[in-house]
Amino acid sequence: MTHASTAGLNLAQQEAVNYLHGPCLVLAGAGSGKTRVITHKIGRLIQAGMPAKRIFAITFTNKAATEMRERARGLIGKAAKDAAICTFHALGVRLLREDGTALGLKPNFSILDSDDITSILKDAGGSVDAATARSWQWTISLWKNQGLNAAMAAAQASNDSERIVAKVMAHYEERLAAYQSVDFDDLISLPLKLLETHEHVRQKWQGLAGHILVDEYQDTNATQYALLKLLVGGNPPDQARFTAVGDDDQSIYGWRGATLDNLKKLPVDFPALKVIKLEQ
């Protein structure tokens, strides 16, 4: 079995790779080698004795996850195959398949596509047209990514239009539960609810997550950040084992509720956060 080394990395990259036992934020723009840092750090963690299956490397697209897996295997070899290199949503699927029964969700639940959702919303809203249903879908998705359920959305609705959508959302959530189905946003919001409300499940996953690496951290939304905090919450904040790699000049998922505020929250929530700046 081969191990990754820091050979070929610059000093800042080496510092990021070798910082293993506390919260770390790596600020890295395009072309600064951030993916190299993540893959080398996976290798460094394995070299330091952490089982690969306890390393979670989280990306935002399946393409990025595939690329990272290939790079990790090329760098580290077979030792990398058990590392959980996946998207936030794939991790959410795993949590729900294994422990979603605590929320009344069967392991064989289905994941709805956009057309399924539009159809359900059309019915829930009294057979409205597809354009209206898609508009509602966008609003409901935004609310879910902000951590709101139907009751919370109704409570903070500021006009009749929002109150209507909140009412439709309540019917929509009831139908999803009846159909044993989830939508894309539920793959984050439901695991978050699961960990918040079931201590034994939370402790299980905190024990499994030895170190979490998050790529493109600036693209996280409120629910993804809350999920990350719960997963690393098995240790005191100064010992939280995660590495967030982000670009403070760029966020491409603002339409999905992503916010650069999550970068600003890290040093507040984790005062011992080590910040490392990668240069091109």
Protein Blocks (a to p, Z undefined) as FASTA:
>chain_A
ZZddfehiafklmmmmmmmkbccdddddehilpmmmmmmmmmmmmmnopafklpccddfb
fklmmmmmmmmmmmnommlmmpccddfklmmmmmmmmmmmmnopafkbccddfklmmmmm
mmmnoppafklmmmmmmmmmmmmmnopafklmmmmocbfklmmmmmmmmmmmmmmmmnop
adfklmmmmmmmmmmmmmklmmmmmmmmmbacdehkllpcfklmmmmmmmmmmpcfkloc
cdddddfkbcfklmnopafklmmmmmmmmmmlccddddZZ
